[in-house]
Amino acid sequence: MKTKIPFLDLKEINQRHRQRLHSALDRVLDSGWFVLGNEVEKFEREFAKYCGVKNCVGVANGLEALHLTLRAWQIGLGDEVIVPSNTYIATWLAVTHSGAVPIPVEPDKETLNIDPEKIEAAITSRTRAIIPVHLYGQTCDMDPINVIAKRHGLKVLEDAAQSHGGTYKNKKAGNLGDAAGFSFYPGKNLGALGDAGCVTTNDDFLADRIRLMRNYGSSVKYFNEVVGFNSRLDELQAAFLSEKLTFLDDDNQRRTEIAKLYMSSLKNVPNLILPKVISGSKSAWHLFVIQHPDRDKLVIKLNELGIGTLIHYPLAPHLQKAYESKADPYRKQPIAEKLQSKVLSLPIGPTMSIKTAKIVCNAIQQTLQK
């Protein structure tokens, strides 16, 4: 029988918590309160504590977490924000929705995260902020980024959508800049059962501003202080997230075990490039991304063997149709463009067994060592 290894089995992941999730649903139903109530406040307290920050503000999704933070900083028309050229488009969209212009900076060729050494050359008199993305679960090299930001008077907004529990020099993602945006999309390390997100920050004024903006610009019902948005974390999703947060570190540990197996088993495969984790950083291993010049052939072979893979990401943001009319600031991004033809994400997740990971390794070895 053909092996079937899904890229990520969300059903299996959430079935582990079936009783807890049902209890959370009953709790919300019994309360009769469904928007911005005790469950949201509870999760905000717990996740703030987990990240080691003073404030967590629940919002509708990860994109809105970034967008509302930029708006709260009054970043908008005429401003520029530094973003990675190698990232999911949501990072760019948050900047565009604020009215500012995303200015891409190429990644470090080893970590694939934004290269701190390239940031300063992209800064102009219009630059207001830097958004380092902790891509695939590994935190960016934040010390030099924060030094550059301080030197130029810029805000640092972490895009921590893929790095729940990742650390940099013993501090968790979400506590490495002025603020951070998280996504709790179902496939994330800490995933809701729908869309959800939050902002974490030690800035009380910023947190209060985002709380206002997420709720139509209102702190008192029917009285609106600013032009706000409807971007609220639902009570039900908050209740689910609180139940699952308890297991995040254990889930990340299983991901780490799988990543270690991949690293040791695949290190001698010809032309295969494995992830690079910087010193002092502990990846959350949201994704395990390899590179190979014959990526497409490898995908076909693994698919024939029943092994699921994904490509993160097949087309860089600056090449997307959404940005083709805004091409001038972006020009060519050669490193990001080369990556899109070589990267491949292997199966990794908290319910994946070591035995299954070994099957993946054997399949790759047999395919690429012929």
Residue frames as qw, qx, qy, qz and C-alpha x, y, z in Angstrom:
[[0.000, 0.887, 0.462, 0.000, 0.00, 0.00, 0.00],
 [0.362, 0.607, -0.023, 0.707, 1.21, 3.49, -0.87],
 [0.384, -0.316, -0.467, 0.731, 2.50, 5.48, 2.11],
 [0.030, -0.811, -0.349, -0.468, 0.35, 8.49, 2.98],
 [0.473, -0.366, -0.321, 0.735, 2.16, 11.19, 4.92],
 [0.107, 0.912, 0.348, 0.190, 0.27, 14.50, 4.96],
 [0.344, 0.542, -0.213, 0.737, 2.21, 17.74, 5.10],
 [0.099, -0.150, 0.562, -0.807, 0.28, 18.64, 8.26],
 [0.332, -0.391, -0.835, -0.198, -2.68, 16.77, 9.75],
 [0.198, -0.325, 0.209, -0.901, -4.86, 19.44, 11.38],
 [0.771, -0.322, -0.310, -0.453, -7.61, 16.96, 12.18],
 [0.808, -0.128, -0.497, 0.291, -5.23, 14.77, 14.15],
 [0.274, 0.252, -0.365, 0.853, -3.65, 17.76, 15.87],
 [0.368, -0.312, 0.119, -0.868, -6.98, 19.05, 17.15],
 [0.798, -0.248, -0.477, -0.273, -8.52, 15.65, 17.94],
 [0.530, 0.039, -0.638, 0.558, -5.98, 15.37, 20.78],
 [0.001, 0.017, 0.397, -0.918, -7.79, 18.27, 22.46],
 [0.278, -0.393, -0.690, -0.541, -11.33, 17.22, 21.61],
 [0.433, -0.622, -0.631, 0.168, -12.68, 17.20, 25.17],
 [0.319, -0.414, -0.171, 0.835, -10.93, 20.44, 26.10],
 [0.016, -0.050, -0.395, -0.917, -12.23, 22.17, 22.99],
 [0.348, -0.517, -0.698, -0.352, -15.76, 20.96, 23.66],
 [0.424, -0.591, -0.498, 0.473, -15.48, 22.26, 27.23],
 [0.197, -0.229, 0.072, 0.950, -14.30, 25.61, 25.87],
 [0.180, -0.297, -0.586, -0.732, -17.28, 25.74, 23.51],
 [0.425, -0.605, -0.673, -0.010, -19.68, 24.94, 26.39],
 [0.381, -0.443, -0.307, 0.751, -18.05, 27.63, 28.51],
 [0.021, -0.058, 0.248, 0.967, -18.63, 30.28, 25.83],
 [0.316, -0.404, -0.682, -0.522, -22.19, 29.10, 25.11],
 [0.458, -0.579, -0.632, 0.235, -23.07, 29.11, 28.79],
 [0.290, -0.310, -0.176, 0.888, -21.67, 32.61, 29.25],
 [0.280, 0.808, 0.517, -0.028, -23.91, 34.11, 26.56],
 [0.036, -0.906, 0.186, 0.379, -21.07, 36.55, 25.72],
 [0.870, 0.302, 0.312, 0.233, -19.40, 36.15, 22.34],
 [0.506, 0.672, -0.015, 0.541, -17.29, 39.26, 21.57],
 [0.199, 0.543, -0.377, 0.724, -14.55, 40.87, 23.73],
 [0.723, -0.588, -0.079, -0.356, -15.36, 39.14, 26.99],
 [0.645, -0.641, 0.412, -0.067, -13.67, 37.09, 29.68],
 [0.928, 0.094, 0.278, 0.227, -12.21, 34.50, 27.30],
 [0.527, 0.734, -0.051, 0.425, -10.36, 37.12, 25.26],
 [0.233, -0.861, 0.321, -0.319, -9.08, 38.80, 28.41],
 [0.854, -0.381, 0.355, 0.009, -7.94, 35.44, 29.79],
 [0.865, 0.307, 0.173, 0.356, -6.06, 34.48, 26.65],
 [0.277, 0.861, -0.136, 0.405, -4.49, 37.93, 26.37],
 [0.486, -0.764, 0.379, -0.189, -3.13, 37.62, 29.93],
 [0.904, -0.178, 0.372, 0.111, -1.84, 34.09, 29.35],
 [0.774, 0.489, 0.133, 0.381, -0.17, 34.79, 26.02],
 [0.056, 0.914, -0.228, 0.331, 1.41, 38.01, 27.28],
 [0.648, -0.619, 0.436, -0.079, 2.89, 36.03, 30.16],
 [0.924, 0.120, 0.302, 0.203, 4.06, 33.32, 27.79],
 [0.594, 0.668, 0.031, 0.447, 5.88, 35.84, 25.58],
 [0.583, -0.312, -0.256, 0.705, 7.23, 37.78, 28.57],
 [0.100, 0.344, 0.182, 0.916, 5.53, 41.07, 27.68],
 [0.136, 0.158, 0.498, -0.842, 3.16, 43.43, 29.46],
 [0.544, 0.393, 0.188, -0.717, 0.40, 43.47, 26.88],
 [0.182, 0.104, 0.885, 0.416, -1.36, 41.20, 24.40],
 [0.447, 0.372, 0.146, -0.800, -4.23, 42.53, 22.31],
 [0.482, 0.211, 0.839, 0.137, -6.37, 39.99, 20.47],
 [0.342, 0.482, -0.209, -0.779, -7.36, 40.89, 16.91],
 [0.844, 0.320, 0.101, -0.419, -9.02, 39.19, 13.95],
 [0.939, 0.270, 0.046, 0.206, -5.90, 37.78, 12.24],
 [0.694, -0.304, 0.122, 0.641, -2.16, 38.19, 11.74],
 [0.342, 0.474, 0.322, 0.744, -2.46, 40.69, 8.89],
 [0.252, -0.853, -0.255, -0.379, -4.62, 42.96, 11.04],
 [0.707, -0.600, -0.094, 0.363, -2.14, 42.65, 13.91],
 [0.553, -0.042, 0.207, 0.806, 0.55, 44.22, 11.73],
 [0.106, 0.597, 0.419, 0.676, -1.79, 46.68, 10.01],
 [0.399, -0.851, -0.307, -0.153, -3.33, 48.06, 13.20],
 [0.664, -0.508, -0.027, 0.548, 0.08, 48.47, 14.81],
 [0.413, 0.169, 0.288, 0.847, 1.34, 50.54, 11.89],
 [0.126, -0.719, -0.414, -0.543, -1.84, 52.62, 12.00],
 [0.574, -0.762, -0.268, 0.138, -1.49, 53.10, 15.75],
 [0.585, -0.341, 0.110, 0.728, 2.01, 54.45, 15.15],
 [0.292, 0.853, 0.124, -0.415, 0.44, 56.84, 12.59],
 [0.294, -0.304, 0.691, 0.586, 2.49, 55.36, 9.78],
 [0.553, 0.611, 0.528, -0.208, 0.79, 56.05, 6.48],
 [0.591, 0.759, 0.205, 0.178, 0.80, 58.00, 3.24],
 [0.233, 0.901, -0.298, 0.212, 4.29, 59.16, 2.26],
 [0.511, -0.627, 0.578, -0.111, 6.04, 56.81, 4.67],
 [0.669, 0.371, -0.635, -0.105, 8.19, 53.76, 3.95],
 [0.768, -0.444, 0.398, -0.236, 8.54, 50.53, 5.90],
 [0.178, 0.508, -0.833, -0.127, 11.41, 48.05, 5.50],
 [0.902, -0.028, 0.253, -0.348, 10.17, 44.51, 4.82],
 [0.496, -0.288, 0.764, 0.297, 11.87, 41.26, 3.74],
 [0.457, 0.369, -0.508, -0.630, 11.82, 40.37, 0.05],
 [0.434, 0.020, -0.896, -0.095, 11.46, 36.72, 1.12],
 [0.218, 0.087, 0.689, -0.685, 8.22, 36.46, 3.06],
 [0.152, 0.554, 0.815, 0.079, 4.50, 35.79, 2.79],
 [0.128, 0.494, 0.322, 0.798, 2.66, 38.66, 1.14],
 [0.402, -0.786, -0.469, -0.024, 0.69, 39.52, 4.31],
 [0.523, -0.458, -0.095, 0.712, 3.73, 41.40, 5.63],
 [0.203, 0.085, 0.356, 0.908, 3.68, 43.64, 2.56],
 [0.186, -0.605, -0.622, -0.461, -0.11, 43.99, 2.56],
 [0.430, -0.699, -0.438, 0.368, -0.11, 45.34, 6.11],
 [0.324, -0.344, 0.103, 0.875, 2.18, 48.16, 4.99],
 [0.024, 0.242, 0.575, 0.781, 0.17, 48.86, 1.86],
 [0.287, -0.675, -0.660, -0.162, -3.13, 48.92, 3.79],
 [0.387, -0.638, -0.290, 0.599, -1.65, 51.52, 6.14],
 [0.311, 0.943, 0.101, -0.067, -0.96, 53.76, 3.13],
 [0.288, -0.758, 0.503, 0.298, 2.82, 53.40, 3.37],
 [0.709, 0.555, -0.405, -0.161, 5.20, 51.81, 0.85],
 [0.901, -0.330, 0.258, 0.115, 6.91, 48.45, 1.60],
 [0.299, 0.806, -0.507, -0.062, 10.64, 48.61, 0.79],
 [0.995, -0.071, -0.068, -0.004, 12.12, 45.12, 0.37],
 [0.106, -0.748, 0.655, -0.035, 15.46, 44.00, 1.72],
 [0.747, 0.260, -0.595, -0.141, 17.00, 40.72, 0.61],
 [0.871, -0.475, 0.040, -0.122, 17.52, 37.75, 2.96],
 [0.279, -0.626, 0.727, 0.050, 20.67, 36.31, 4.40],
 [0.622, 0.326, -0.616, -0.358, 21.53, 33.40, 2.10],
 [0.264, 0.119, -0.926, 0.241, 21.93, 30.96, 4.99],
 [0.147, 0.227, 0.739, -0.617, 19.07, 31.79, 7.38],
 [0.046, 0.468, 0.706, 0.530, 16.70, 33.11, 4.66],
 [0.191, -0.820, -0.441, 0.311, 15.61, 35.80, 7.15],
 [0.228, 0.959, 0.024, 0.165, 16.12, 39.49, 6.40],
 [0.748, 0.119, -0.186, 0.625, 19.84, 40.34, 6.27],
 [0.324, -0.855, -0.207, 0.348, 20.65, 43.02, 8.88],
 [0.467, -0.342, 0.308, 0.755, 23.70, 44.09, 6.87],
 [0.207, 0.331, 0.598, 0.700, 21.47, 45.13, 3.96],
 [0.096, -0.776, -0.609, 0.135, 18.90, 47.13, 5.93],
 [0.238, -0.666, -0.076, 0.703, 20.72, 50.42, 6.36],
 [0.187, -0.092, 0.545, 0.812, 21.20, 50.93, 2.61],
 [0.053, -0.511, -0.758, -0.403, 17.40, 50.83, 2.17],
 [0.214, -0.701, -0.495, 0.466, 16.66, 53.51, 4.77],
 [0.223, 0.501, 0.250, 0.798, 15.62, 56.96, 3.52],
 [0.073, -0.112, 0.314, -0.940, 14.23, 60.09, 5.12],
 [0.633, -0.164, -0.222, -0.723, 10.76, 58.57, 4.68],
 [0.583, -0.037, -0.808, 0.075, 11.48, 55.29, 6.51],
 [0.491, -0.551, 0.166, -0.654, 9.42, 54.88, 9.67],
 [0.788, -0.324, 0.441, -0.283, 9.70, 51.23, 10.67],
 [0.252, 0.384, -0.871, -0.176, 11.32, 47.84, 10.07],
 [0.876, -0.108, 0.164, -0.440, 9.32, 44.60, 9.98],
 [0.091, 0.416, -0.903, -0.056, 11.63, 41.62, 10.50],
 [0.870, -0.047, -0.167, -0.461, 9.79, 38.35, 9.80],
 [0.418, -0.422, 0.793, -0.134, 10.74, 35.34, 11.91],
 [0.694, 0.326, -0.404, -0.499, 10.40, 33.13, 8.87],
 [0.727, 0.101, -0.674, -0.085, 9.74, 29.39, 9.17],
 [0.775, -0.565, -0.283, 0.004, 9.91, 29.68, 12.99],
 [0.696, -0.102, -0.171, 0.690, 13.45, 31.02, 13.40],
 [0.139, -0.919, -0.177, 0.323, 13.85, 34.44, 14.96],
 [0.508, 0.783, -0.079, 0.351, 15.76, 37.07, 13.00],
 [0.616, -0.038, -0.299, 0.728, 19.13, 38.35, 14.21],
 [0.147, -0.883, -0.423, -0.140, 17.46, 41.06, 16.27],
 [0.507, -0.623, -0.070, 0.592, 20.36, 42.80, 18.04],
 [0.318, -0.096, 0.350, 0.876, 21.80, 44.49, 14.93],
 [0.017, -0.589, -0.619, -0.519, 18.29, 45.26, 13.65],
 [0.358, -0.835, -0.398, 0.128, 17.38, 47.01, 16.89],
 [0.473, -0.455, 0.087, 0.750, 20.67, 48.93, 16.86],
 [0.209, 0.210, 0.506, 0.810, 19.98, 50.17, 13.32],
 [0.179, -0.726, -0.594, -0.296, 16.42, 51.11, 14.26],
 [0.439, -0.757, -0.262, 0.407, 17.53, 53.06, 17.30],
 [0.429, -0.235, 0.245, 0.837, 20.20, 54.89, 15.30],
 [0.023, 0.220, 0.514, 0.829, 17.61, 56.06, 12.76],
 [0.321, 0.083, 0.382, -0.863, 14.67, 56.54, 15.12],
 [0.535, 0.015, -0.619, -0.575, 12.62, 53.70, 13.62],
 [0.759, -0.209, 0.373, -0.491, 10.03, 51.37, 15.11],
 [0.154, 0.257, -0.942, -0.153, 10.61, 47.61, 15.01],
 [0.774, 0.014, 0.179, -0.607, 7.53, 45.47, 14.42],
 [0.214, -0.230, 0.945, 0.096, 8.17, 41.73, 14.58],
 [0.769, 0.103, -0.306, -0.551, 6.14, 39.58, 12.24],
 [0.220, -0.332, 0.879, -0.264, 6.00, 36.58, 14.56],
 [0.793, 0.116, -0.065, -0.595, 3.25, 34.72, 12.72],
 [0.866, 0.215, -0.448, -0.050, 5.46, 31.65, 12.29],
 [0.433, 0.361, -0.643, 0.518, 7.45, 31.75, 15.50],
 [0.671, -0.597, -0.026, -0.438, 5.18, 30.96, 18.47],
 [0.875, -0.462, 0.126, 0.070, 7.65, 29.98, 21.17],
 [0.746, 0.421, -0.109, 0.504, 10.78, 30.68, 19.15],
 [0.489, -0.821, -0.047, 0.290, 13.54, 32.41, 21.12],
 [0.539, 0.658, -0.164, 0.499, 16.47, 34.75, 20.57],
 [0.267, 0.373, -0.543, 0.703, 19.07, 35.00, 23.33],
 [0.187, -0.251, -0.847, 0.430, 16.60, 33.54, 25.84],
 [0.307, 0.336, 0.265, -0.850, 13.80, 35.98, 24.97],
 [0.477, 0.394, 0.785, 0.036, 10.71, 34.79, 23.15],
 [0.094, 0.287, 0.526, 0.795, 9.49, 36.05, 19.81],
 [0.268, -0.766, -0.514, -0.278, 6.98, 38.78, 20.51],
 [0.483, -0.849, -0.057, 0.206, 9.32, 40.44, 22.99],
 [0.714, -0.089, 0.255, 0.646, 12.19, 41.37, 20.66],
 [0.232, 0.372, 0.288, 0.851, 11.08, 44.74, 19.24],
 [0.198, -0.079, 0.214, -0.953, 8.65, 47.57, 19.93],
 [0.731, 0.127, 0.314, -0.592, 5.69, 45.33, 19.10],
 [0.091, -0.156, 0.936, 0.301, 4.90, 42.04, 17.38],
 [0.703, 0.145, -0.084, -0.692, 2.08, 40.67, 15.28],
 [0.276, -0.123, 0.953, -0.034, 1.01, 37.03, 15.64],
 [0.643, 0.052, -0.422, -0.637, -1.28, 34.89, 13.51],
 [0.460, -0.133, 0.815, -0.325, -3.20, 31.98, 15.00],
 [0.672, 0.305, -0.413, -0.534, -4.31, 30.61, 11.64],
 [0.943, -0.194, 0.119, -0.245, -5.15, 26.89, 12.11],
 [0.902, 0.294, -0.206, 0.240, -1.86, 25.67, 10.61],
 [0.084, 0.770, -0.441, 0.452, 0.35, 27.70, 12.95],
 [0.364, 0.145, -0.822, 0.413, 2.20, 26.17, 15.92],
 [0.126, 0.337, 0.673, -0.647, -0.52, 27.68, 18.11],
 [0.127, -0.152, -0.616, -0.762, -3.52, 27.46, 15.82],
 [0.477, 0.144, 0.396, -0.771, -7.13, 28.44, 16.38],
 [0.417, 0.315, 0.847, 0.099, -10.06, 26.72, 14.69],
 [0.320, 0.863, 0.365, 0.140, -10.44, 29.67, 12.36],
 [0.407, 0.597, -0.107, 0.683, -8.77, 33.03, 11.87],
 [0.533, -0.824, -0.159, 0.109, -7.29, 34.83, 14.87],
 [0.584, 0.446, -0.213, 0.644, -4.32, 37.02, 15.77],
 [0.477, -0.822, -0.223, 0.216, -2.83, 39.34, 18.36],
 [0.324, 0.763, -0.267, 0.492, -0.35, 42.13, 19.01],
 [0.746, -0.500, -0.265, 0.352, 2.18, 41.86, 21.85],
 [0.300, 0.682, -0.133, 0.653, 4.04, 44.86, 23.24],
 [0.489, -0.342, -0.503, 0.625, 5.51, 46.40, 26.39],
 [0.019, 0.116, 0.063, 0.991, 4.14, 49.80, 25.32],
 [0.115, 0.459, 0.762, -0.442, 0.95, 50.44, 27.31],
 [0.281, 0.548, 0.013, -0.788, -0.07, 53.41, 25.17],
 [0.277, 0.260, -0.737, -0.559, 0.26, 51.37, 21.97],
 [0.059, -0.200, -0.976, 0.061, -1.74, 48.48, 23.45],
 [0.187, 0.543, 0.545, -0.612, -4.55, 50.82, 24.52],
 [0.281, 0.492, -0.284, -0.773, -4.56, 52.45, 21.10],
 [0.239, 0.103, -0.880, -0.397, -4.91, 49.09, 19.34],
 [0.047, 0.357, 0.878, -0.316, -7.68, 48.02, 21.73],
 [0.268, 0.581, 0.222, -0.736, -9.51, 51.17, 20.70],
 [0.287, 0.448, -0.521, -0.668, -8.85, 50.75, 16.98],
 [0.044, -0.002, -0.983, -0.177, -9.86, 47.07, 16.84],
 [0.032, 0.520, 0.816, -0.250, -13.34, 47.94, 18.13],
 [0.186, 0.790, 0.475, 0.341, -14.57, 50.65, 15.74],
 [0.240, 0.434, -0.185, 0.848, -12.46, 53.23, 17.57],
 [0.543, -0.590, -0.119, -0.585, -14.70, 52.84, 20.60],
 [0.222, 0.152, -0.827, 0.494, -14.03, 52.14, 24.26],
 [0.328, 0.264, 0.610, -0.671, -17.61, 52.95, 25.26],
 [0.323, 0.376, 0.827, 0.266, -20.37, 51.45, 23.11],
 [0.247, 0.817, 0.489, 0.181, -21.81, 53.86, 20.52],
 [0.099, -0.971, 0.121, 0.183, -19.16, 56.52, 21.29],
 [0.869, 0.283, 0.109, 0.391, -16.27, 56.51, 18.83],
 [0.375, -0.808, 0.118, 0.439, -13.06, 58.34, 19.63],
 [0.091, -0.516, 0.612, 0.592, -11.13, 57.56, 16.43],
 [0.759, 0.369, -0.279, -0.459, -11.83, 56.13, 12.99],
 [0.469, -0.394, 0.784, -0.096, -11.40, 52.48, 13.89],
 [0.440, 0.222, -0.782, -0.382, -11.83, 49.00, 12.45],
 [0.882, -0.220, 0.146, -0.390, -13.74, 45.83, 13.21],
 [0.612, 0.427, -0.652, 0.131, -10.86, 43.47, 14.03],
 [0.549, -0.520, 0.441, -0.483, -11.71, 41.57, 17.18],
 [0.199, 0.192, -0.959, 0.061, -10.58, 38.18, 18.44],
 [0.679, -0.330, -0.392, -0.526, -13.73, 36.08, 18.94],
 [0.587, -0.495, 0.471, -0.434, -14.49, 34.73, 22.40],
 [0.983, 0.035, 0.128, -0.125, -14.71, 31.19, 21.02],
 [0.740, 0.517, -0.293, 0.313, -11.33, 31.29, 19.29],
 [0.063, -0.690, 0.506, -0.514, -9.77, 32.83, 22.40],
 [0.797, -0.340, 0.362, -0.344, -11.18, 29.98, 24.50],
 [0.964, 0.249, -0.037, 0.080, -9.76, 27.41, 22.08],
 [0.472, 0.671, -0.382, 0.425, -6.36, 29.14, 22.08],
 [0.393, -0.644, 0.476, -0.451, -6.20, 29.18, 25.88],
 [0.944, -0.142, 0.254, -0.154, -6.75, 25.41, 25.94],
 [0.887, 0.395, -0.043, 0.237, -4.09, 24.76, 23.30],
 [0.117, 0.859, -0.374, 0.328, -1.48, 27.20, 24.69],
 [0.720, -0.537, 0.408, -0.163, -0.81, 24.74, 27.53],
 [0.913, 0.046, 0.369, 0.165, 0.59, 22.29, 24.98],
 [0.462, 0.874, -0.147, -0.021, 2.59, 24.68, 22.81],
 [0.144, -0.750, 0.645, 0.007, 6.01, 23.99, 24.33],
 [0.678, -0.101, 0.728, -0.009, 5.52, 20.22, 24.15],
 [0.728, 0.619, 0.294, -0.032, 4.37, 20.51, 20.53],
 [0.271, 0.901, -0.338, -0.019, 7.40, 22.63, 19.69],
 [0.438, -0.541, 0.717, 0.021, 9.64, 20.04, 21.33],
 [0.780, 0.225, 0.583, 0.044, 8.28, 17.35, 19.00],
 [0.543, 0.839, 0.016, 0.010, 8.90, 19.65, 16.04],
 [0.088, -0.837, 0.540, 0.016, 12.47, 20.15, 17.29],
 [0.665, -0.234, 0.709, 0.036, 13.01, 16.38, 17.52],
 [0.754, 0.524, 0.390, 0.065, 11.85, 15.93, 13.94],
 [0.302, 0.934, -0.193, 0.009, 14.03, 18.82, 12.76],
 [0.355, -0.672, 0.648, 0.053, 17.08, 17.27, 14.47],
 [0.759, 0.076, 0.641, 0.083, 16.40, 13.97, 12.73],
 [0.611, 0.771, 0.171, 0.054, 16.09, 15.69, 9.36],
 [0.037, 0.924, -0.381, -0.021, 19.32, 17.62, 9.97],
 [0.471, -0.500, 0.724, 0.073, 21.34, 14.55, 10.93],
 [0.735, 0.207, 0.644, 0.044, 19.88, 12.19, 8.32],
 [0.580, 0.756, 0.282, 0.107, 19.99, 14.54, 5.33],
 [0.235, -0.874, 0.225, 0.362, 23.27, 16.38, 5.96],
 [0.370, -0.389, 0.686, 0.491, 25.23, 14.40, 3.37],
 [0.601, 0.559, 0.571, 0.026, 22.65, 14.33, 0.59],
 [0.443, 0.030, 0.352, 0.824, 24.23, 15.85, -2.56],
 [0.040, 0.325, 0.328, 0.886, 23.20, 19.42, -3.46],
 [0.411, -0.697, -0.565, -0.160, 20.69, 19.55, -0.61],
 [0.124, 0.386, -0.328, 0.853, 20.81, 22.71, 1.53],
 [0.438, -0.517, -0.716, 0.168, 19.43, 22.38, 5.06],
 [0.210, -0.923, -0.176, -0.271, 18.14, 25.17, 7.32],
 [0.485, 0.251, -0.415, 0.728, 20.67, 27.27, 9.21],
 [0.469, -0.809, -0.352, -0.038, 19.87, 28.26, 12.79],
 [0.235, 0.733, -0.304, 0.561, 21.85, 31.24, 14.09],
 [0.459, -0.019, -0.675, 0.578, 23.75, 31.08, 17.37],
 [0.057, 0.094, 0.471, -0.875, 21.59, 32.05, 20.33],
 [0.571, 0.062, -0.163, -0.802, 18.35, 31.34, 18.47],
 [0.291, 0.070, 0.944, -0.142, 15.92, 28.48, 19.10],
 [0.311, -0.017, -0.537, -0.784, 13.59, 27.89, 16.20],
 [0.628, 0.072, 0.473, -0.614, 9.92, 27.01, 16.74],
 [0.145, -0.090, 0.912, 0.373, 10.27, 24.91, 13.57],
 [0.576, 0.444, 0.281, -0.626, 6.96, 26.00, 12.12],
 [0.825, 0.540, -0.088, -0.144, 8.41, 24.83, 8.81],
 [0.643, -0.402, 0.519, 0.395, 11.42, 22.74, 7.85],
 [0.564, 0.798, 0.002, -0.212, 12.56, 24.26, 4.57],
 [0.695, -0.208, 0.484, 0.489, 15.22, 22.65, 2.40],
 [0.372, 0.767, -0.215, -0.477, 16.68, 23.87, -0.89],
 [0.650, -0.066, 0.681, 0.330, 17.54, 21.83, -3.95],
 [0.095, 0.389, -0.435, -0.806, 18.21, 22.79, -7.59],
 [0.294, -0.098, -0.821, -0.478, 15.90, 19.97, -8.80],
 [0.291, 0.037, 0.589, -0.753, 13.16, 20.85, -6.33],
 [0.677, 0.193, -0.084, -0.706, 10.29, 20.24, -8.75],
 [0.645, 0.200, -0.723, -0.146, 11.49, 16.72, -9.60],
 [0.136, 0.083, -0.838, 0.522, 11.84, 15.97, -5.88],
 [0.478, 0.082, 0.320, -0.814, 8.27, 17.16, -5.27],
 [0.740, 0.198, -0.389, -0.512, 6.94, 14.86, -7.98],
 [0.522, 0.173, -0.826, 0.125, 8.83, 11.86, -6.62],
 [0.047, -0.023, 0.733, -0.678, 7.77, 12.45, -3.01],
 [0.600, 0.123, 0.091, -0.785, 4.18, 12.92, -4.14],
 [0.707, 0.182, -0.613, -0.303, 4.36, 9.57, -5.97],
 [0.407, 0.062, -0.833, 0.369, 5.49, 8.03, -2.68],
 [0.438, -0.674, -0.572, -0.162, 2.55, 9.62, -0.84],
 [0.486, -0.377, -0.308, 0.726, 4.62, 12.23, 1.00],
 [0.094, 0.919, 0.358, 0.132, 3.05, 15.68, 1.23],
 [0.478, -0.181, -0.027, 0.859, 5.18, 18.80, 0.78],
 [0.161, 0.926, 0.334, -0.071, 4.51, 22.50, 0.24],
 [0.545, 0.311, 0.052, 0.777, 6.43, 25.40, -1.29],
 [0.253, -0.907, -0.265, 0.208, 6.83, 28.46, 0.92],
 [0.476, 0.618, 0.367, -0.507, 6.68, 30.52, -1.26],
 [0.691, 0.310, 0.544, 0.361, 6.33, 29.90, -5.01],
 [0.337, 0.676, 0.241, 0.609, 6.31, 33.59, -6.00],
 [0.371, -0.186, -0.339, 0.844, 8.01, 36.45, -4.15],
 [0.074, 0.743, 0.496, -0.443, 5.78, 39.41, -3.14],
 [0.018, 0.620, -0.218, -0.753, 7.40, 41.87, -5.56],
 [0.032, 0.102, -0.808, -0.579, 6.53, 39.57, -8.49],
 [0.194, 0.473, 0.830, -0.224, 2.89, 39.15, -7.50],
 [0.134, 0.573, 0.542, 0.600, 0.28, 40.76, -9.75],
 [0.315, -0.848, -0.406, 0.127, -0.90, 42.78, -6.75],
 [0.384, -0.749, 0.108, 0.529, 2.36, 44.75, -6.85],
 [0.633, 0.263, 0.445, 0.576, 3.12, 44.88, -10.57],
 [0.169, 0.865, 0.262, 0.394, 1.84, 48.48, -10.91],
 [0.392, -0.909, 0.143, -0.026, 4.09, 49.52, -8.01],
 [0.942, 0.135, -0.064, 0.299, 7.22, 47.95, -9.46],
 [0.339, 0.800, -0.244, 0.432, 9.63, 50.89, -9.26],
 [0.382, -0.743, 0.447, -0.320, 10.55, 50.69, -5.53],
 [0.897, -0.229, 0.362, -0.105, 11.04, 46.94, -5.75],
 [0.322, 0.678, -0.618, -0.236, 13.08, 46.36, -8.92],
 [0.799, 0.126, -0.585, -0.048, 14.74, 42.94, -8.90],
 [0.581, -0.594, 0.469, -0.301, 15.26, 40.91, -5.77],
 [0.582, 0.426, -0.674, -0.161, 17.63, 38.20, -7.08],
 [0.004, -0.219, 0.911, -0.349, 18.08, 36.20, -3.87],
 [0.551, 0.187, 0.535, -0.612, 14.33, 35.94, -3.22],
 [0.703, 0.455, -0.226, -0.498, 13.74, 35.13, -6.89],
 [0.404, 0.377, -0.833, -0.021, 16.23, 32.25, -6.82],
 [0.230, -0.109, 0.832, -0.493, 14.79, 30.87, -3.59],
 [0.680, 0.212, 0.228, -0.664, 11.32, 30.53, -5.01],
 [0.772, 0.373, -0.429, -0.284, 12.55, 27.87, -7.44],
 [0.441, 0.342, -0.789, 0.257, 14.55, 25.90, -4.86],
 [0.268, -0.257, 0.647, -0.666, 12.74, 25.91, -1.49],
 [0.635, -0.196, -0.660, -0.349, 10.64, 23.00, -0.30],
 [0.436, -0.429, 0.482, -0.627, 8.91, 22.48, 3.05],
 [0.395, 0.041, -0.918, -0.014, 8.98, 18.95, 4.42],
 [0.629, -0.562, -0.442, -0.306, 6.29, 17.48, 6.69],
 [0.306, 0.106, -0.632, 0.704, 6.71, 18.52, 10.32],
 [0.488, -0.510, -0.168, -0.688, 4.20, 18.77, 13.12],
 [0.345, -0.453, 0.617, -0.543, 3.38, 17.85, 16.72],
 [0.869, -0.018, 0.352, -0.347, 1.60, 14.59, 15.85],
 [0.720, 0.546, -0.423, -0.066, 4.22, 13.35, 13.41],
 [0.896, -0.401, 0.170, 0.089, 6.17, 10.34, 14.65],
 [0.223, -0.695, 0.603, 0.323, 9.91, 9.88, 14.44],
 [0.592, 0.088, 0.777, 0.194, 9.22, 6.70, 12.47],
 [0.489, 0.779, 0.392, 0.005, 7.30, 8.72, 9.88],
 [0.023, 0.934, -0.265, -0.238, 10.08, 11.32, 9.71],
 [0.457, -0.403, 0.733, 0.303, 12.54, 8.52, 8.98],
 [0.611, 0.452, 0.634, 0.138, 10.39, 7.40, 6.06],
 [0.289, 0.950, 0.064, -0.099, 10.60, 10.94, 4.65],
 [0.234, -0.773, 0.530, 0.259, 14.38, 10.96, 5.09],
 [0.593, -0.074, 0.763, 0.247, 14.77, 7.59, 3.38],
 [0.553, 0.689, 0.465, 0.051, 12.65, 8.73, 0.45],
 [0.144, 0.966, -0.163, -0.140, 14.74, 11.86, -0.03],
 [0.407, -0.577, 0.664, 0.246, 18.01, 9.94, 0.28],
 [0.633, 0.170, 0.729, 0.198, 16.94, 7.34, -2.26],
 [0.460, 0.827, 0.323, 0.001, 15.68, 9.99, -4.68],
 [0.122, 0.972, -0.200, -0.037, 18.65, 12.38, -4.54],
 [0.427, -0.614, 0.642, 0.171, 21.52, 9.96, -4.10],
 [0.844, 0.313, 0.430, 0.068, 20.79, 7.98, -7.27]]
